[in-house]
Amino acid sequence: MTNFFTIKSKSKLLKCLGFLSLMFLFSLSASAQTTVTGVVSDATGPIPGANVNIKGTKTGVVTGFDGNYTITNVPSNGVLVFSFLGLTTKEVPVAGKTKIDAVLQENSNALQEVVVIGYGTQRKEAVTGSVASIKGDIVREVPSANITQALQGRLAGVQMTQTSSKPGAEMQIRIRGTRSLTADNNPLVVLDGIPFAGSIGDISPDNIKSVDILKDASATAIYGSRGANGVILISTNKGQKGQKATFTYNTYSGLKNIFAKFPMMNNSEFVALRKIATLPGSTAPLYANGPDEADNVNTDWQDLMFRSGIVTNHDIGVSSGTETGNYNFGASYYKEEAVLPGQDYARLTLRGAVDQAIGKYFKFGFTTNNNYSITNGGNLGLYSTLSTTPIANPYNANGSLKRTVKMPLDENWVYTRETIENLDDKWIDQTKAYSSYNNLYAELKIPGVEGLKYHIDLGGNFRTTNGGQYTGEGVFSVNPTTVSTAQIVNTLSTNWAIQNLLSYDRTFGKHQVNAVAMFSSEQTSYNRSQINAKDVPSDSFQFYNLGRAAGEISINPDNQDYYKSGLISYMARAMYSYDNRYMITATIRSDASSRLAEGHKWHTYPALSAGWNVKNESFMQDVSWLDQLKLRAGYGETSNQAVAPYSTLGLLASRPYNFGDVNTTGYYVSKLPNPDLGWEYSSTINYGVDFAFFRNRLTGTAEYYVTDTKDILLDVNLPPTAGVGSYTANVGETQNKGYELTLNGAILDNFHGWSWDVGVNYYSNKNKLVALSSGQQRDENNWWFVGHPIDVIYDYQKIGLWQEGDANLTKYEPGGNVGMIKVKYAGDFNADGTPTRQIGPADRQIIDVNPDFQGGFNTRVAYKNLDLSVVGAFQSGGVLISTLYSSSGYLNMLSGRRGNVKVDYWTPENTDAKYPRPGGATSNDNPKYGSTLGYFDASYVKIRTITLGYNVTEKFIRDLGVDRFRLYCTIQNPFVIYSPYHKETGMDPETNSYGNENAATTDFYKRRLLTLGTNTPSTRTVLLGLNLTF
């Protein structure tokens, strides 16, 4: 029998032992955990918002405003990690301590950040000119065919504007606005130190290390006669010192679709329009249905035309470096299909860079960038697609597509995806381009003179294009027997450059001196030829062997071109800094050009800039909330190479005439020579301030500038008795002024795994025309007016619609009618308040199209390995020209003759409408003053890209030998936040074409005016990608 007492005793013993064990474990736990307090500071005092984390855990706190922190449950043998933006991270073993103070040092890498400034680099902190910089990693955050798309909205004062949505298309680049009236306003591009002679689209974004943009003349004067429009310095990737062999593979693929359909009328809307479109005083519609039309048919021509385009990119690279050399090689392939059938672009890029030192004093290297691209498809007849009425049936009775569609007065060739894709060899529009850009350099450190070295660059560039077009018999024509046409266009451009630089860079105590002298020479040649032919005997000939054409073979002299030009330059620059407080830079450059006549070839460009690092003064050391305050001012002179080769010699033109009974061709002087022609010169004064607050959590730059451009090239007209119409002279003058603001903030810096960065840039540029030729105040033919901006509209200004009971309608508009467009009257009035005349050409207004201000914004939120990035843009004011709504584009005629954009038009029951009564006031198809219907408020706020990315955790990829594995999804052009134009139309409010490209049969708008047209619809793209490093 078991002893009960014994059982109870054992039970109590077990309970006691268990209790003692728990107490022992608790005591061990208590002794292993502790609470630590302390203060985190730097050289200026306590740091609020610093991160304090237990290494290897997710536990962490943030210091208060006085820099104090308290962190609990810290292992006695643990390690605390102290970090703050712009300061070096510090790790401190706990070792049982309960109080740990940490002093963080400034990050030397941040202090030594350098930017490329032209023929050298400079510490960012010491820059005195206006320079905007962006790293290659940031450029690649926006997957794109070329860097212009990636830079949209990222840099203050740098405007990238879309002029075409065709695959591979480049953007128009303007740095601080437009200066010249007739010359090229594009900036100079410099690739790896050599002025770039090719297309910026030839530079793959995958190969870019950094982009530095020189904006003011004190920075660009070092490039002399090519610096007036700004300079874009592009540096490509190279291997790093001590880097093991590293392989990268980056790829993305996705689909692009139209951003939104063009808002055209459907069948019921169009039938209602056709019935109500009458002449004044009549009830009969202007047009009855055509042979292929019926009221019960509803055809969406856009659905039949547009497609989804595939976008894909693959890039591989390898790089490595030792103590004496490095290399970087890579290749990429990019392919993009348009939303319009037949249009696509493909590019293959091969690149390489090698640097090698030999001994202590000598090193050499080279870079090479090579591209081969194929562009297919020209502008299709999208106007015909949109203008075909929705009640036209595109199908035959057997279900096949009709060849043409007949409307009341018109007949359109049927443009659809199916018809275009089935053309095969009957329609070809292809351009093949090959380019090679190479630079070989050598550098010698001069023995015995520390800091002195000689550097030579040998650049060789080559670009050739072979373009051909073939349109088969009857293709795109309502006449099936229209003869075939073919064309060949070939170009060849070569460029070589030699740059010799002698530089000196030394620091003597608090004094830092950098000087560089240069002599360079370069030569560019260009050749273009074009041949046209008609009636090619077979589609299989395409655009080859045009000599076999049965019809006319023509060579138009105006389509041929050849030139050769050279430039010799001397340059010197000196930069001095004292105690990192006072900085001054002086530059002088002289250029001699073969384009100018004897006695005018040379010109000298001076520049001077200075900076004061106020924060580094002793009296500012106690201002702990201010980390940087630098004041800058600069003045410089530059020019653009506005004079085309041989322009000083005058021009000859051909003219047919009868010599007896024979018709022949002779030549005459069409423009007089002018040996006094010179460059267009610009002088700029620039003021800037760089600042940083709250331990570099908020940084920024503010600038103000004024640029005066003189000696602008314009034609001076001569009297008829001169026998020659005009000559070109340096007579015009413009002025640009503006301000820029850039802010970047680090709101969270690894706070419990969270990071959040925000950036915004804001700028405004205003230009005006100061002088025209011969004292003119206006040139109405070119829409140039002294005292007004360069880019204006010269047209009537719509102020509403005429309504019943409006006084003086018949006096303003004799024969007019209610519902027609009412425009602003600029004439005088009689004593009784009536106008002294009817509205006419004198009432046209000068309308500024430029925005009041514009800019961009970006933000990145990350939690551990997951991140979300957003890039957007905004614009306030200005005029958006939409050729879709302007009757000059013939898609808003409101007559019922052709398809019409969907609008709210005037009827006796709808008098508050925005658009005029259908049928207009006269028998003309276009409403009177119909061009005014295309002017909209150009303001917008939109998102350009959204990217969601994930960096795969290291522990999952380490065993695979992979260093980095990132997955991401990007949406380009996802949506518009605000835009009056988008609100009314649903369309993208950004321009996409030049002014003379989208009007159907007119050239109403000047080419320099960017418009929102129909030939190249805006798109939205969704991409999936990965980045792999191993």
GIZI-V506753 format. One record per backbone hydrogen bond with DSSP energy under -0.5 kcal/mol. NH is the residue of the N-H (numbers start at 1). CO is the residue of the C=O. E is the energy in kcal/mol with one decimal. If there is no record, write none. Layout:
# GIZI-V506753
NH|CO|E  NH|CO|E
This chain:
# GIZI-V506753
4|2|-0.6  7|3|-1.8  8|4|-2.3  9|5|-2.3  10|6|-2.2  11|7|-2.3  12|8|-2.3  13|9|-2.2  14|10|-2.5  15|11|-2.2  16|12|-2.4  17|13|-2.6  18|14|-2.6  19|15|-2.4  20|16|-2.8  21|17|-2.2  22|18|-2.3  23|19|-2.5  24|20|-2.2  25|21|-2.6  26|22|-2.7  27|23|-2.5  28|24|-2.3  29|25|-2.8  30|26|-3.2  31|27|-2.2  32|28|-1.3  33|29|-1.3  34|74|-1.5  36|71|-2.8  37|98|-2.4  38|69|-1.5  40|67|-2.4  41|102|-2.6  42|45|-2.4  45|42|-1.0  47|40|-2.9  48|46|-0.6  49|63|-1.8  50|47|-0.8  51|83|-2.6  52|61|-2.7  53|81|-2.3  54|59|-2.3  55|53|-0.7  55|79|-2.9  57|54|-1.9  61|52|-2.7  63|50|-2.3  64|68|-2.4  67|64|-1.9  69|38|-1.9  71|36|-2.8  74|34|-3.2  75|73|-0.6  76|32|-2.4  78|75|-2.1  80|92|-2.7  81|53|-3.2  82|80|-0.5  82|90|-3.4  83|51|-2.0  87|84|-2.2  88|105|-3.1  90|82|-2.8  92|80|-2.7  94|78|-3.0  95|78|-0.5  96|76|-1.9  97|94|-2.3  100|37|-2.7  102|39|-2.2  104|41|-2.9  104|102|-0.5  107|86|-2.2  108|106|-0.6  111|107|-1.9  112|108|-2.0  113|110|-1.1  115|122|-2.4  117|120|-1.9  118|120|-0.9  122|115|-2.1  124|113|-3.4  126|123|-1.7  127|123|-0.6  127|124|-1.0  131|129|-0.8  132|213|-2.4  134|211|-2.1  136|209|-2.9  138|135|-0.5  139|135|-1.9  140|136|-2.3  141|138|-1.1  142|139|-1.3  143|141|-0.7  149|146|-0.9  150|146|-0.9  151|147|-1.6  152|149|-0.7  154|151|-2.1  155|151|-0.6  158|155|-1.6  159|157|-0.6  159|174|-3.1  160|158|-0.6  161|159|-0.6  161|172|-2.6  163|170|-0.5  169|166|-2.1  172|161|-2.8  174|159|-2.2  176|157|-2.7  176|174|-0.7  188|230|-2.2  190|232|-3.1  191|194|-2.4  192|190|-0.6  192|234|-2.8  194|191|-1.9  196|189|-3.5  202|199|-2.3  203|200|-1.4  204|202|-0.7  207|204|-1.8  208|205|-1.4  209|235|-3.2  210|235|-1.6  211|134|-2.7  212|233|-2.7  213|132|-3.5  214|212|-0.6  214|231|-2.7  215|130|-2.6  215|213|-0.6  216|130|-0.7  219|216|-1.3  220|216|-2.2  221|217|-2.2  223|220|-2.7  224|221|-1.9  226|223|-1.8  227|224|-1.8  228|639|-1.8  230|227|-1.6  231|214|-1.9  232|188|-3.2  233|212|-3.4  233|231|-0.6  234|190|-3.1  234|232|-0.6  235|210|-2.4  235|233|-0.5  237|207|-1.8  243|240|-1.9  246|319|-3.0  248|317|-2.7  249|1028|-2.5  250|315|-2.6  251|1026|-2.3  252|313|-1.8  253|1024|-2.4  254|311|-2.4  255|1022|-1.7  256|309|-2.6  257|1020|-2.6  259|1018|-2.8  264|262|-2.3  265|900|-2.6  270|266|-2.5  271|267|-2.9  272|268|-1.9  273|269|-1.9  274|270|-2.8  275|271|-2.0  276|272|-1.6  277|273|-1.6  278|276|-1.2  278|918|-0.9  279|284|-0.5  282|279|-2.2  286|277|-2.6  292|406|-1.6  293|290|-1.8  294|391|-2.2  297|294|-1.8  299|390|-3.0  300|298|-0.5  301|299|-1.0  304|300|-1.2  305|301|-0.7  305|302|-0.6  306|302|-2.7  307|339|-2.1  309|256|-2.6  311|254|-2.6  312|335|-2.7  313|252|-2.5  314|333|-2.4  315|250|-2.3  316|331|-2.8  317|248|-2.1  318|329|-2.7  319|246|-2.1  320|327|-2.0  321|243|-2.7  322|325|-3.7  326|355|-2.5  327|320|-2.4  328|353|-2.3  329|318|-2.7  330|351|-1.9  331|316|-2.3  332|349|-2.3  333|314|-2.8  334|347|-2.7  335|312|-2.7  336|345|-2.8  337|310|-1.9  338|343|-2.5  341|305|-0.5  343|340|-1.4  344|342|-0.5  344|376|-1.7  345|336|-2.6  346|374|-2.1  347|334|-2.7  348|372|-2.9  349|332|-2.8  350|370|-2.5  351|330|-2.5  352|368|-2.0  353|328|-1.9  354|366|-2.4  355|326|-2.3  356|364|-2.8  357|324|-3.4  358|362|-3.5  359|357|-0.5  362|358|-1.1  363|443|-2.2  364|356|-2.5  365|441|-2.0  366|354|-1.9  367|439|-2.2  368|352|-2.6  369|437|-2.4  370|350|-2.9  371|435|-2.7  372|348|-2.3  373|433|-2.7  374|346|-2.4  375|431|-2.7  376|344|-2.9  376|374|-0.5  377|429|-3.0  382|380|-2.4  385|381|-1.7  386|382|-2.5  387|383|-2.6  388|384|-1.1  392|389|-1.5  393|292|-2.3  394|392|-0.6  396|400|-3.6  399|396|-1.8  402|394|-3.4  405|412|-2.5  407|410|-3.7  412|405|-2.5  414|403|-2.3  415|413|-0.8  416|414|-0.7  417|304|-3.5  420|416|-2.3  421|417|-2.8  422|418|-1.6  423|420|-1.4  426|423|-2.7  427|424|-1.2  428|470|-2.6  430|468|-2.6  431|375|-2.5  432|466|-2.5  433|373|-2.6  434|464|-2.6  435|371|-2.5  436|462|-2.8  437|369|-2.9  438|460|-1.9  439|367|-2.4  440|458|-2.6  441|365|-2.8  442|456|-1.8  443|363|-3.0  444|454|-3.0  445|361|-3.2  446|444|-0.5  446|452|-2.4  447|445|-0.6  449|446|-1.7  450|448|-0.5  452|449|-1.8  453|503|-2.4  454|444|-2.9  455|501|-3.1  456|442|-2.5  457|499|-2.5  458|440|-2.7  459|457|-0.5  459|497|-3.0  460|438|-2.2  461|495|-3.3  462|436|-2.1  463|493|-2.6  464|434|-2.6  465|491|-1.9  466|432|-2.9  467|489|-3.4  468|430|-2.9  469|487|-2.4  470|428|-3.1  471|485|-2.6  472|426|-3.7  474|482|-2.0  475|472|-1.7  477|474|-1.5  480|478|-0.7  482|479|-1.8  485|471|-2.1  486|533|-2.6  487|469|-2.3  488|531|-2.3  489|467|-2.8  490|529|-2.2  491|465|-2.3  492|527|-2.2  493|463|-3.1  494|525|-2.1  495|461|-2.3  496|523|-2.0  497|459|-2.3  498|521|-2.7  499|457|-2.3  500|519|-2.6  501|455|-3.4  501|499|-0.5  502|517|-2.6  503|453|-2.7  504|515|-2.9  505|451|-1.6  506|513|-2.3  508|511|-3.5  509|507|-0.6  511|508|-2.6  512|577|-2.8  513|506|-3.0  514|575|-2.6  515|504|-2.8  516|573|-2.6  517|502|-2.3  518|571|-3.1  519|500|-2.0  520|569|-2.3  521|498|-2.0  522|567|-2.0  523|496|-2.1  524|565|-2.9  525|494|-2.4  526|563|-2.6  527|492|-2.1  528|561|-3.0  529|490|-2.3  531|488|-2.1  532|554|-2.6  533|486|-2.5  534|552|-1.4  535|484|-3.2  541|538|-1.4  542|538|-0.5  542|539|-1.2  544|541|-2.5  548|545|-1.9  549|546|-2.0  550|535|-2.7  551|534|-2.0  554|532|-2.7  554|552|-0.5  557|555|-0.5  559|556|-2.0  560|557|-1.4  561|528|-2.3  563|526|-2.1  565|524|-2.7  567|522|-2.2  568|592|-2.4  569|520|-2.7  570|590|-2.3  571|518|-2.3  572|588|-2.6  573|516|-2.6  574|586|-2.5  575|514|-3.6  576|584|-2.6  577|512|-2.4  578|582|-2.6  579|510|-3.7  579|577|-0.5  581|578|-2.7  582|578|-1.7  583|611|-2.6  584|576|-2.3  585|609|-3.1  586|574|-2.5  587|607|-2.6  588|572|-2.5  589|605|-1.8  590|570|-2.8  591|603|-2.4  592|568|-2.6  593|601|-1.2  594|566|-2.1  596|593|-0.9  600|597|-2.0  603|591|-1.7  605|589|-3.8  606|604|-0.5  607|587|-2.1  608|635|-3.0  609|585|-2.5  610|633|-2.7  611|583|-2.7  612|631|-2.4  613|581|-3.2  614|612|-1.5  614|629|-1.6  615|629|-1.2  616|613|-1.1  617|614|-2.0  620|617|-1.7  621|618|-1.2  623|620|-1.6  624|622|-1.6  626|623|-1.2  627|625|-0.6  627|692|-2.6  628|692|-1.6  630|690|-2.8  631|612|-2.5  632|688|-3.2  633|610|-2.1  634|686|-2.4  635|608|-3.0  636|684|-1.9  637|606|-1.9  638|682|-2.9  639|224|-1.5  640|680|-1.6  642|640|-2.2  644|642|-0.6  647|644|-2.1  649|646|-1.4  650|647|-1.3  651|671|-2.2  653|668|-2.5  655|666|-2.6  657|664|-2.9  659|657|-0.6  659|662|-3.7  660|658|-0.8  662|659|-1.7  664|657|-3.2  664|662|-0.6  666|655|-2.7  668|653|-2.4  670|651|-1.9  670|668|-0.7  671|651|-1.4  672|726|-1.6  674|648|-1.0  677|674|-1.5  680|640|-1.2  681|679|-0.6  681|710|-1.4  682|638|-2.9  683|708|-2.3  684|636|-2.5  685|706|-2.1  686|634|-2.8  687|704|-3.0  688|632|-2.4  689|702|-2.3  690|630|-2.5  691|700|-2.4  692|628|-1.9  693|698|-3.2  694|625|-2.7  697|693|-1.1  697|694|-1.0  698|693|-1.8  699|744|-2.9  700|691|-2.4  701|742|-2.0  702|689|-2.3  703|740|-2.4  704|687|-2.6  705|738|-2.3  706|685|-1.9  707|736|-3.8  708|683|-2.6  709|707|-0.5  709|734|-2.6  710|681|-3.1  710|708|-0.5  711|732|-0.6  712|732|-2.2  714|729|-2.3  716|727|-3.5  717|715|-0.6  718|725|-2.7  722|719|-2.4  723|720|-1.2  726|670|-0.6  727|716|-1.5  728|672|-0.5  729|714|-2.4  731|712|-2.1  731|729|-1.2  732|712|-2.4  733|771|-1.9  734|709|-2.4  735|768|-2.1  736|707|-3.0  737|766|-2.4  738|705|-1.9  739|764|-1.6  740|703|-2.3  741|762|-2.8  742|701|-2.8  743|760|-2.9  744|699|-2.9  745|758|-3.5  746|697|-2.8  747|745|-0.8  747|756|-1.8  748|756|-1.5  751|754|-2.8  752|750|-1.0  754|751|-1.9  755|862|-2.6  756|748|-2.3  757|860|-2.5  758|745|-2.8  759|858|-3.1  760|743|-2.6  761|856|-2.7  762|741|-2.8  763|854|-2.9  764|739|-2.3  766|737|-3.0  768|735|-2.0  769|788|-2.9  770|733|-2.6  770|768|-0.6  771|733|-1.9  772|776|-0.7  775|772|-0.9  776|773|-2.2  779|784|-3.4  782|779|-0.7  783|779|-0.7  784|779|-2.2  786|777|-2.3  787|769|-3.8  788|785|-2.0  792|790|-0.9  793|847|-2.6  795|793|-0.7  795|845|-1.7  798|796|-0.6  799|822|-3.0  800|822|-1.1  802|820|-2.5  806|803|-2.0  809|806|-0.9  812|808|-2.8  813|809|-3.4  816|813|-2.9  819|802|-3.5  820|817|-1.5  822|800|-3.0  823|821|-0.5  824|797|-2.1  830|834|-3.7  833|830|-2.0  836|828|-2.1  839|812|-2.3  843|840|-2.5  844|841|-1.7  845|795|-3.6  847|793|-2.9  847|845|-0.8  848|846|-0.6  849|791|-1.4  852|876|-2.6  853|876|-1.3  854|763|-2.5  855|874|-2.2  856|761|-1.7  857|872|-2.0  858|759|-2.7  859|870|-2.2  860|757|-2.5  861|868|-2.8  862|755|-2.9  863|866|-3.0  864|753|-2.7  866|863|-2.4  867|949|-2.6  868|861|-3.0  869|947|-3.0  870|859|-2.5  871|945|-2.5  872|857|-3.3  873|942|-2.5  874|855|-2.3  875|940|-2.6  876|853|-2.9  879|849|-1.4  880|936|-3.1  881|879|-0.5  882|880|-0.7  882|934|-3.0  883|881|-0.7  883|1012|-1.5  884|1012|-0.7  885|882|-0.6  886|882|-1.8  887|930|-1.6  889|886|-1.8  890|887|-1.3  891|886|-0.7  899|387|-3.8  901|891|-2.4  902|263|-3.6  903|901|-0.5  905|903|-1.0  906|915|-1.4  907|910|-0.7  910|907|-1.5  913|910|-1.0  914|904|-0.8  915|904|-2.2  917|819|-2.0  918|906|-0.6  919|894|-2.8  920|917|-1.5  930|927|-2.0  932|929|-1.8  933|930|-1.4  934|931|-1.5  935|932|-1.2  936|880|-2.3  936|934|-0.6  938|878|-1.9  940|875|-2.3  941|978|-2.5  942|873|-2.7  943|975|-2.2  944|871|-2.6  944|942|-0.5  945|871|-2.0  946|971|-1.9  947|869|-2.9  948|969|-2.5  949|867|-2.9  949|947|-0.5  950|967|-3.0  951|865|-2.6  952|950|-0.7  952|965|-2.8  956|953|-1.4  957|953|-0.8  957|954|-0.9  958|954|-2.0  960|957|-0.8  961|958|-1.9  962|957|-1.9  963|1029|-2.4  964|1029|-2.0  966|1027|-2.8  967|950|-2.6  968|1025|-2.4  969|948|-2.3  970|1023|-2.3  971|946|-2.7  972|970|-0.5  972|1021|-3.0  973|944|-4.6  975|943|-0.7  977|941|-2.3  978|941|-2.2  981|937|-0.5  983|979|-2.6  984|980|-1.7  985|981|-2.5  986|982|-2.6  992|1011|-2.5  993|1011|-1.6  995|1007|-1.4  995|1009|-0.6  997|994|-1.6  1005|995|-0.5  1009|1006|-1.7  1010|1008|-0.6  1011|993|-3.1  1012|881|-3.3  1013|1011|-0.8  1020|257|-3.1  1021|972|-1.6  1022|255|-2.6  1023|970|-3.1  1024|253|-2.9  1025|968|-2.6  1026|251|-2.4  1027|966|-2.3  1028|249|-2.3  1029|964|-2.5  1030|247|-2.6
